[in-house]
Amino acid sequence: MSWSKLVIFAGGVLFGTAGIKALGSRDAKKAYTQVTAAALRAKDCVMDAATKVREGAEDVYEDAKRINEERAEKEDAAVIEDKA
């Protein structure tokens, strides 16, 4: 085994160990908590917007059904008048 490979391996182990220590620190945990809290707030905002869009779509759908029912009633009334 060449020295360069051994040095690269040892550097990787050292870097990985330092990375684990940094990721497990109190400051890192605080940062993770803040990011998670922001993600939860964003999720709530998106869910509120989706609910409003869904409610608006339901209103449009109900209005469209009512319009079509009224139109069908007028057409039926016109057909009855023509027969008379």
N, CA, C and O atoms as CSV, one atom per row, in Angstrom:
chain,resi,resn,atom,element,x,y,z
A,1,MET,N,N,0.861,-1.170,0.000
A,1,MET,CA,C,0.000,0.000,0.000
A,1,MET,C,C,0.906,1.231,0.000
A,1,MET,O,O,1.878,1.307,0.753
A,2,SER,N,N,0.567,2.187,-0.859
A,2,SER,CA,C,1.412,3.372,-0.948
A,2,SER,C,C,1.075,4.362,0.155
A,2,SER,O,O,-0.023,4.345,0.710
A,3,TRP,N,N,2.018,5.209,0.459
A,3,TRP,CA,C,1.839,6.209,1.510
A,3,TRP,C,C,0.737,7.198,1.170
A,3,TRP,O,O,0.003,7.636,2.057
A,4,SER,N,N,0.613,7.551,-0.085
A,4,SER,CA,C,-0.402,8.547,-0.454
A,4,SER,C,C,-1.814,8.029,-0.164
A,4,SER,O,O,-2.673,8.785,0.291
A,5,LYS,N,N,-2.048,6.757,-0.426
A,5,LYS,CA,C,-3.364,6.178,-0.130
A,5,LYS,C,C,-3.616,6.138,1.375
A,5,LYS,O,O,-4.732,6.385,1.832
A,6,LEU,N,N,-2.579,5.827,2.135
A,6,LEU,CA,C,-2.702,5.791,3.577
A,6,LEU,C,C,-2.985,7.182,4.142
A,6,LEU,O,O,-3.799,7.328,5.053
A,7,VAL,N,N,-2.318,8.196,3.607
A,7,VAL,CA,C,-2.528,9.578,4.051
A,7,VAL,C,C,-3.939,10.031,3.688
A,7,VAL,O,O,-4.603,10.688,4.490
A,8,ILE,N,N,-4.400,9.690,2.497
A,8,ILE,CA,C,-5.758,10.064,2.075
A,8,ILE,C,C,-6.789,9.377,2.977
A,8,ILE,O,O,-7.766,10.006,3.384
A,9,PHE,N,N,-6.586,8.113,3.290
A,9,PHE,CA,C,-7.494,7.387,4.178
A,9,PHE,C,C,-7.517,8.016,5.565
A,9,PHE,O,O,-8.591,8.247,6.121
A,10,ALA,N,N,-6.354,8.293,6.125
A,10,ALA,CA,C,-6.270,8.902,7.459
A,10,ALA,C,C,-6.927,10.282,7.456
A,10,ALA,O,O,-7.602,10.645,8.419
A,11,GLY,N,N,-6.739,11.044,6.398
A,11,GLY,CA,C,-7.377,12.363,6.285
A,11,GLY,C,C,-8.892,12.234,6.234
A,11,GLY,O,O,-9.611,13.033,6.835
A,12,GLY,N,N,-9.363,11.247,5.530
A,12,GLY,CA,C,-10.803,11.025,5.443
A,12,GLY,C,C,-11.396,10.640,6.788
A,12,GLY,O,O,-12.475,11.108,7.154
A,13,VAL,N,N,-10.694,9.790,7.523
A,13,VAL,CA,C,-11.161,9.405,8.854
A,13,VAL,C,C,-11.180,10.610,9.777
A,13,VAL,O,O,-12.142,10.810,10.519
A,14,LEU,N,N,-10.128,11.409,9.738
A,14,LEU,CA,C,-10.045,12.609,10.570
A,14,LEU,C,C,-11.143,13.604,10.203
A,14,LEU,O,O,-11.801,14.161,11.081
A,15,PHE,N,N,-11.336,13.822,8.916
A,15,PHE,CA,C,-12.373,14.749,8.454
A,15,PHE,C,C,-13.764,14.243,8.843
A,15,PHE,O,O,-14.609,15.029,9.273
A,16,GLY,N,N,-14.003,12.957,8.696
A,16,GLY,CA,C,-15.295,12.371,9.067
A,16,GLY,C,C,-15.558,12.479,10.554
A,16,GLY,O,O,-16.680,12.775,10.965
A,17,THR,N,N,-14.545,12.243,11.362
A,17,THR,CA,C,-14.697,12.353,12.811
A,17,THR,C,C,-15.005,13.790,13.211
A,17,THR,O,O,-15.881,14.033,14.041
A,18,ALA,N,N,-14.291,14.732,12.625
A,18,ALA,CA,C,-14.546,16.150,12.916
A,18,ALA,C,C,-15.945,16.541,12.456
A,18,ALA,O,O,-16.623,17.318,13.127
A,19,GLY,N,N,-16.381,16.011,11.321
A,19,GLY,CA,C,-17.718,16.300,10.808
A,19,GLY,C,C,-18.806,15.789,11.734
A,19,GLY,O,O,-19.809,16.466,11.958
A,20,ILE,N,N,-18.609,14.593,12.271
A,20,ILE,CA,C,-19.594,14.030,13.200
A,20,ILE,C,C,-19.663,14.874,14.458
A,20,ILE,O,O,-20.750,15.130,14.977
A,21,LYS,N,N,-18.508,15.311,14.952
A,21,LYS,CA,C,-18.488,16.166,16.139
A,21,LYS,C,C,-19.222,17.475,15.862
A,21,LYS,O,O,-19.988,17.946,16.702
A,22,ALA,N,N,-18.991,18.066,14.683
A,22,ALA,CA,C,-19.625,19.341,14.338
A,22,ALA,C,C,-21.134,19.176,14.186
A,22,ALA,O,O,-21.902,20.026,14.637
A,23,LEU,N,N,-21.556,18.095,13.559
A,23,LEU,CA,C,-22.988,17.869,13.352
A,23,LEU,C,C,-23.719,17.550,14.646
A,23,LEU,O,O,-24.929,17.760,14.733
A,24,GLY,N,N,-23.021,17.054,15.644
A,24,GLY,CA,C,-23.639,16.711,16.911
A,24,GLY,C,C,-23.530,17.800,17.961
A,24,GLY,O,O,-23.948,17.596,19.101
A,25,SER,N,N,-22.984,18.939,17.610
A,25,SER,CA,C,-22.786,20.003,18.588
A,25,SER,C,C,-24.109,20.680,18.947
A,25,SER,O,O,-25.107,20.527,18.242
A,26,ARG,N,N,-24.104,21.429,20.053
A,26,ARG,CA,C,-25.314,22.134,20.490
A,26,ARG,C,C,-25.744,23.175,19.460
A,26,ARG,O,O,-26.934,23.328,19.186
A,27,ASP,N,N,-24.770,23.890,18.889
A,27,ASP,CA,C,-25.104,24.910,17.891
A,27,ASP,C,C,-25.759,24.287,16.665
A,27,ASP,O,O,-26.700,24.843,16.098
A,28,ALA,N,N,-25.250,23.128,16.267
A,28,ALA,CA,C,-25.844,22.445,15.117
A,28,ALA,C,C,-27.263,21.991,15.438
A,28,ALA,O,O,-28.153,22.096,14.595
A,29,LYS,N,N,-27.478,21.491,16.646
A,29,LYS,CA,C,-28.822,21.058,17.033
A,29,LYS,C,C,-29.785,22.231,17.071
A,29,LYS,O,O,-30.948,22.089,16.693
A,30,LYS,N,N,-29.315,23.396,17.525
A,30,LYS,CA,C,-30.161,24.589,17.514
A,30,LYS,C,C,-30.529,24.962,16.083
A,30,LYS,O,O,-31.670,25.322,15.793
A,31,ALA,N,N,-29.539,24.869,15.190
A,31,ALA,CA,C,-29.801,25.184,13.786
A,31,ALA,C,C,-30.812,24.200,13.191
A,31,ALA,O,O,-31.716,24.608,12.463
A,32,TYR,N,N,-30.666,22.911,13.496
A,32,TYR,CA,C,-31.619,21.911,12.998
A,32,TYR,C,C,-33.019,22.208,13.509
A,32,TYR,O,O,-33.997,22.074,12.774
A,33,THR,N,N,-33.112,22.611,14.771
A,33,THR,CA,C,-34.414,22.928,15.366
A,33,THR,C,C,-35.045,24.118,14.671
A,33,THR,O,O,-36.241,24.099,14.376
A,34,GLN,N,N,-34.264,25.149,14.405
A,34,GLN,CA,C,-34.790,26.334,13.727
A,34,GLN,C,C,-35.248,26.006,12.312
A,34,GLN,O,O,-36.301,26.467,11.872
A,35,VAL,N,N,-34.461,25.215,11.606
A,35,VAL,CA,C,-34.827,24.828,10.232
A,35,VAL,C,C,-36.098,23.986,10.242
A,35,VAL,O,O,-36.972,24.170,9.395
A,36,THR,N,N,-36.204,23.070,11.188
A,36,THR,CA,C,-37.402,22.229,11.288
A,36,THR,C,C,-38.625,23.073,11.616
A,36,THR,O,O,-39.697,22.855,11.052
A,37,ALA,N,N,-38.474,24.037,12.525
A,37,ALA,CA,C,-39.592,24.922,12.873
A,37,ALA,C,C,-40.032,25.733,11.658
A,37,ALA,O,O,-41.228,25.906,11.426
A,38,ALA,N,N,-39.073,26.226,10.888
A,38,ALA,CA,C,-39.410,26.984,9.675
A,38,ALA,C,C,-40.130,26.090,8.665
A,38,ALA,O,O,-41.072,26.532,8.008
A,39,ALA,N,N,-39.698,24.850,8.540
A,39,ALA,CA,C,-40.358,23.923,7.611
A,39,ALA,C,C,-41.790,23.645,8.046
A,39,ALA,O,O,-42.685,23.555,7.205
A,40,LEU,N,N,-42.015,23.509,9.339
A,40,LEU,CA,C,-43.374,23.280,9.836
A,40,LEU,C,C,-44.266,24.496,9.591
A,40,LEU,O,O,-45.438,24.349,9.243
A,41,ARG,N,N,-43.710,25.699,9.773
A,41,ARG,CA,C,-44.494,26.908,9.483
A,41,ARG,C,C,-44.830,26.990,7.997
A,41,ARG,O,O,-45.942,27.366,7.626
A,42,ALA,N,N,-43.877,26.641,7.160
A,42,ALA,CA,C,-44.112,26.658,5.714
A,42,ALA,C,C,-45.185,25.637,5.340
A,42,ALA,O,O,-46.045,25.911,4.502
A,43,LYS,N,N,-45.132,24.462,5.961
A,43,LYS,CA,C,-46.145,23.430,5.684
A,43,LYS,C,C,-47.531,23.931,6.061
A,43,LYS,O,O,-48.489,23.728,5.315
A,44,ASP,N,N,-47.644,24.587,7.219
A,44,ASP,CA,C,-48.938,25.124,7.642
A,44,ASP,C,C,-49.446,26.169,6.656
A,44,ASP,O,O,-50.635,26.204,6.337
A,45,CYS,N,N,-48.551,27.008,6.180
A,45,CYS,CA,C,-48.931,28.049,5.216
A,45,CYS,C,C,-49.416,27.418,3.907
A,45,CYS,O,O,-50.421,27.847,3.340
A,46,VAL,N,N,-48.710,26.418,3.444
A,46,VAL,CA,C,-49.100,25.735,2.205
A,46,VAL,C,C,-50.434,25.026,2.380
A,46,VAL,O,O,-51.274,25.060,1.480
A,47,MET,N,N,-50.639,24.388,3.520
A,47,MET,CA,C,-51.897,23.692,3.760
A,47,MET,C,C,-53.067,24.675,3.842
A,47,MET,O,O,-54.158,24.376,3.356
A,48,ASP,N,N,-52.851,25.844,4.451
A,48,ASP,CA,C,-53.902,26.869,4.487
A,48,ASP,C,C,-54.258,27.332,3.086
A,48,ASP,O,O,-55.433,27.469,2.747
A,49,ALA,N,N,-53.230,27.574,2.269
A,49,ALA,CA,C,-53.473,28.012,0.890
A,49,ALA,C,C,-54.211,26.920,0.107
A,49,ALA,O,O,-55.123,27.224,-0.662
A,50,ALA,N,N,-53.831,25.674,0.293
A,50,ALA,CA,C,-54.488,24.576,-0.416
A,50,ALA,C,C,-55.947,24.458,0.002
A,50,ALA,O,O,-56.813,24.183,-0.828
A,51,THR,N,N,-56.218,24.664,1.278
A,51,THR,CA,C,-57.598,24.611,1.760
A,51,THR,C,C,-58.427,25.722,1.134
A,51,THR,O,O,-59.566,25.489,0.728
A,52,LYS,N,N,-57.872,26.925,1.049
A,52,LYS,CA,C,-58.598,28.038,0.443
A,52,LYS,C,C,-58.872,27.774,-1.037
A,52,LYS,O,O,-59.958,28.073,-1.533
A,53,VAL,N,N,-57.897,27.219,-1.733
A,53,VAL,CA,C,-58.089,26.897,-3.150
A,53,VAL,C,C,-59.162,25.828,-3.299
A,53,VAL,O,O,-60.016,25.926,-4.180
A,54,ARG,N,N,-59.124,24.815,-2.451
A,54,ARG,CA,C,-60.122,23.743,-2.506
A,54,ARG,C,C,-61.521,24.295,-2.254
A,54,ARG,O,O,-62.467,23.936,-2.955
A,55,GLU,N,N,-61.654,25.172,-1.247
A,55,GLU,CA,C,-62.960,25.764,-0.958
A,55,GLU,C,C,-63.450,26.602,-2.130
A,55,GLU,O,O,-64.632,26.569,-2.471
A,56,GLY,N,N,-62.544,27.353,-2.745
A,56,GLY,CA,C,-62.920,28.148,-3.907
A,56,GLY,C,C,-63.356,27.273,-5.074
A,56,GLY,O,O,-64.305,27.604,-5.785
A,57,ALA,N,N,-62.669,26.165,-5.266
A,57,ALA,CA,C,-63.024,25.252,-6.351
A,57,ALA,C,C,-64.386,24.614,-6.087
A,57,ALA,O,O,-65.169,24.413,-7.015
A,58,GLU,N,N,-64.667,24.299,-4.832
A,58,GLU,CA,C,-65.970,23.723,-4.501
A,58,GLU,C,C,-67.086,24.731,-4.775
A,58,GLU,O,O,-68.151,24.360,-5.270
A,59,ASP,N,N,-66.845,26.004,-4.454
A,59,ASP,CA,C,-67.838,27.044,-4.731
A,59,ASP,C,C,-68.095,27.159,-6.230
A,59,ASP,O,O,-69.243,27.251,-6.664
A,60,VAL,N,N,-67.026,27.155,-7.014
A,60,VAL,CA,C,-67.164,27.250,-8.469
A,60,VAL,C,C,-67.933,26.050,-8.999
A,60,VAL,O,O,-68.805,26.198,-9.856
A,61,TYR,N,N,-67.618,24.874,-8.498
A,61,TYR,CA,C,-68.290,23.656,-8.941
A,61,TYR,C,C,-69.782,23.705,-8.627
A,61,TYR,O,O,-70.609,23.359,-9.471
A,62,GLU,N,N,-70.121,24.130,-7.422
A,62,GLU,CA,C,-71.533,24.214,-7.040
A,62,GLU,C,C,-72.267,25.258,-7.885
A,62,GLU,O,O,-73.402,25.031,-8.303
A,63,ASP,N,N,-71.623,26.396,-8.136
A,63,ASP,CA,C,-72.244,27.423,-8.987
A,63,ASP,C,C,-72.454,26.910,-10.400
A,63,ASP,O,O,-73.491,27.169,-11.011
A,64,ALA,N,N,-71.478,26.186,-10.918
A,64,ALA,CA,C,-71.603,25.634,-12.269
A,64,ALA,C,C,-72.737,24.610,-12.341
A,64,ALA,O,O,-73.489,24.588,-13.316
A,65,LYS,N,N,-72.863,23.770,-11.323
A,65,LYS,CA,C,-73.972,22.809,-11.294
A,65,LYS,C,C,-75.311,23.534,-11.268
A,65,LYS,O,O,-76.240,23.146,-11.977
A,66,ARG,N,N,-75.421,24.591,-10.452
A,66,ARG,CA,C,-76.668,25.352,-10.359
A,66,ARG,C,C,-77.008,25.998,-11.702
A,66,ARG,O,O,-78.165,25.980,-12.121
A,67,ILE,N,N,-76.021,26.563,-12.369
A,67,ILE,CA,C,-76.248,27.183,-13.678
A,67,ILE,C,C,-76.749,26.147,-14.674
A,67,ILE,O,O,-77.693,26.405,-15.421
A,68,ASN,N,N,-76.128,24.988,-14.689
A,68,ASN,CA,C,-76.551,23.937,-15.621
A,68,ASN,C,C,-77.952,23.432,-15.305
A,68,ASN,O,O,-78.713,23.122,-16.221
A,69,GLU,N,N,-78.306,23.343,-14.033
A,69,GLU,CA,C,-79.658,22.913,-13.664
A,69,GLU,C,C,-80.689,23.944,-14.118
A,69,GLU,O,O,-81.735,23.583,-14.658
A,70,GLU,N,N,-80.393,25.235,-13.899
A,70,GLU,CA,C,-81.301,26.291,-14.338
A,70,GLU,C,C,-81.452,26.275,-15.856
A,70,GLU,O,O,-82.551,26.457,-16.380
A,71,ARG,N,N,-80.349,26.059,-16.554
A,71,ARG,CA,C,-80.390,26.021,-18.011
A,71,ARG,C,C,-81.227,24.838,-18.502
A,71,ARG,O,O,-82.007,24.967,-19.446
A,72,ALA,N,N,-81.057,23.687,-17.851
A,72,ALA,CA,C,-81.826,22.505,-18.231
A,72,ALA,C,C,-83.313,22.733,-17.986
A,72,ALA,O,O,-84.143,22.311,-18.791
A,73,GLU,N,N,-83.661,23.405,-16.872
A,73,GLU,CA,C,-85.063,23.702,-16.585
A,73,GLU,C,C,-85.652,24.630,-17.650
A,73,GLU,O,O,-86.790,24.439,-18.079
A,74,LYS,N,N,-84.880,25.636,-18.078
A,74,LYS,CA,C,-85.362,26.552,-19.122
A,74,LYS,C,C,-85.563,25.815,-20.439
A,74,LYS,O,O,-86.543,26.051,-21.145
A,75,GLU,N,N,-84.624,24.914,-20.769
A,75,GLU,CA,C,-84.762,24.152,-22.008
A,75,GLU,C,C,-85.975,23.231,-21.946
A,75,GLU,O,O,-86.697,23.082,-22.932
A,76,ASP,N,N,-86.197,22.613,-20.789
A,76,ASP,CA,C,-87.373,21.755,-20.629
A,76,ASP,C,C,-88.648,22.577,-20.754
A,76,ASP,O,O,-89.615,22.120,-21.364
A,77,ALA,N,N,-88.669,23.779,-20.188
A,77,ALA,CA,C,-89.846,24.644,-20.269
A,77,ALA,C,C,-90.085,25.067,-21.724
A,77,ALA,O,O,-91.232,25.152,-22.163
A,78,ALA,N,N,-89.023,25.327,-22.458
A,78,ALA,CA,C,-89.147,25.726,-23.861
A,78,ALA,C,C,-89.702,24.575,-24.706
A,78,ALA,O,O,-90.497,24.798,-25.620
A,79,VAL,N,N,-89.285,23.362,-24.401
A,79,VAL,CA,C,-89.767,22.195,-25.142
A,79,VAL,C,C,-91.255,21.984,-24.862
A,79,VAL,O,O,-92.018,21.670,-25.776
A,80,ILE,N,N,-91.668,22.152,-23.621
A,80,ILE,CA,C,-93.087,21.995,-23.254
A,80,ILE,C,C,-93.926,23.043,-23.950
A,80,ILE,O,O,-95.013,22.730,-24.435
A,81,GLU,N,N,-93.448,24.305,-24.017
A,81,GLU,CA,C,-94.190,25.386,-24.697
A,81,GLU,C,C,-94.315,25.107,-26.193
A,81,GLU,O,O,-95.361,25.370,-26.787
A,82,ASP,N,N,-93.257,24.576,-26.804
A,82,ASP,CA,C,-93.315,24.282,-28.230
A,82,ASP,C,C,-94.334,23.196,-28.524
A,82,ASP,O,O,-94.984,23.243,-29.568
A,83,LYS,N,N,-94.495,22.228,-27.648
A,83,LYS,CA,C,-95.457,21.149,-27.859
A,83,LYS,C,C,-96.898,21.652,-27.691
A,83,LYS,O,O,-97.840,21.123,-28.281
A,84,ALA,N,N,-97.024,22.688,-26.867
A,84,ALA,CA,C,-98.377,23.191,-26.616
A,84,ALA,C,C,-98.793,24.023,-27.769
A,84,ALA,O,O,-99.903,24.554,-27.778
